[in-house]
Amino acid sequence: MQYKNIIFDLGNVLVKLNPEGCIGAFKVIGMGELANPNPQSEGMKLMSKLGVGMITTEAFCDAARELTGTDVTNEEIIDAANKMLVEIPDEKKKRLLQLKKAGYRLFLLSNTIDIHWDYCVKHLFPYQNYGVEDYFEYCFLSQRMHLAKPDARIYEEVVKQVNIYPDETLFVDDLKENCEAAEKLGIHTFQNVKFDDWLSLRF
């Protein structure tokens, strides 16, 4: 199968993540509730609202202070959140550039927030003279789309906006449920179980 389009997830596909570092950083500033993994916790509900753009980053910081009874600054909250992000290895950035040069249309689709995205764009994607705009034709972010994987609508929106055919498209994501949702729309998928798995793919 010769793909024409490749859609990449961000976390655990391109960016190495450190959830423990993020949890620890929130606890240090008195906001451990934001890292509570219970889906019914107020912290997780707040994070989920941010993830699909139901609230702005500024409103999130205000709500986080109210929830935890702290008076930390927006910058301290943002710094703690970004402890989640470790690196995008140069090998992956070079591979993206090679794929684009080979004629593939490359896109990014991520359940992510502007706090993380801005950090990635500024600190993790740059390589030599290249930046995120050199790798991807378009980047789809859940906070800005008001949708999140594995909701079928987010994949439908990607296909519609960039005018691609599902059967000519490969989607690379680390989560099984996200891959299965894409497959239901006819998109080919690769589940990236280990961080570097997709580098061995022959496109």
C-alpha positions, 0 to 999 in steps of 0.5 A, spaced: 500 500 500 502 506 497 500 512 502 499 519 500 498 522 507 501 520 514 497 523 520 502 523 526 500 523 533 504 528 538 505 525 545 509 518 545 509 518 538 514 524 536 514 527 543 517 523 549 513 524 555 514 524 563 507 524 566 511 523 573 515 529 572 509 533 571 505 530 577 511 532 581 511 539 579 504 540 580 505 537 587 510 542 589 506 548 587 500 545 591 496 543 585 496 536 586 489 535 585 490 537 577 494 530 577 489 526 580 488 520 575 481 519 577 476 521 571 471 524 576 476 528 580 475 536 579 482 536 577 481 531 571 474 534 569 478 541 569 484 538 565 478 535 560 475 542 559 481 545 557 483 539 552 477 540 548 477 548 549 471 549 553 475 554 557 481 558 555 488 557 558 487 563 563 480 561 565 484 554 567 489 557 571 484 561 575 480 555 576 486 551 578 487 556 583 480 556 586 480 549 586 487 548 590 486 554 594 493 557 592 496 563 589 501 561 584 502 565 578 500 563 571 507 562 569 508 557 575 502 553 573 505 553 565 512 551 567 509 545 572 504 543 566 510 543 561 514 538 565 510 533 562 514 534 555 521 531 555 524 531 547 523 530 540 529 526 538 533 529 532 532 522 528 524 523 528 525 530 526 530 528 520 525 522 518 519 527 518 523 532 513 525 526 509 518 523 508 516 530 506 521 531 501 519 524 498 512 527 497 508 525 502 503 530 505 504 530 513 499 532 518 499 532 526 493 530 530 493 531 537 489 531 544 493 537 546 493 544 550 496 550 547 500 550 554 504 544 551 503 546 544 507 552 545 512 549 548 513 544 543 513 549 537 518 554 541 523 548 544 522 541 542 521 542 534 526 546 532 532 543 528 537 546 525 534 552 521 527 548 521 521 548 525 514 545 526 511 549 519 517 545 515 514 538 517 507 539 517 502 541 512 497 542 518 496 541 525 490 539 528 489 540 536 484 538 540 483 544 544 482 549 538 478 544 534 473 543 541 474 535 539 478 530 542 480 523 539 477 518 539 471 522 537 469 520 530 468 527 528 475 529 529 478 524 524 472 526 519 474 534 520 481 532 518 479 529 512 474 534 510 479 540 511 485 537 508 481 534 502 484 527 503 482 520 502 482 515 508 484 509 504 490 513 502 492 515 509 496 512 515 495 514 522 500 513 527 498 514 534 500 510 541 493 508 543 489 503 541 482 506 541 484 512 537 487 507 532 480 503 532 476 509 531 480 512 525 480 505 522 472 505 522 473 511 517 477 507 513 484 510 515 490 505 515 493 505 522 499 504 526 499 503 533 506 506 536 507 501 542 514 503 544 516 510 543 521 509 537 517 503 533 514 508 527 521 509 525 522 502 522 516 503 518 517 502 510 512 507 507 
